[in-house]
Amino acid sequence: MTPKAYLKFQQETNGEFLGKIIAGIYLKIRNGEFNMDSDFVAAAGRDHVSWKKYFKSF
């Protein structure tokens, strides 16, 4: 689906305002604009733990 068609679909489904927001987010994902280095360790003070490892810890 083209970005223009997706925008039209979202606006028909969620209204003009929310449709633009949702389509804009997905366009940025498609363009790789959210692919960046993570600051998780700096923010959390620890390495990331997978769900599998997390649930095994109980």
Buried (B, 14 or more C-beta within 10 A) or exposed (E): EEEEEBBBBBBEEBEEEEBBEBBEEBBEEEEEEEEEEEEEEEEEEEEEEEEEEEEEEE
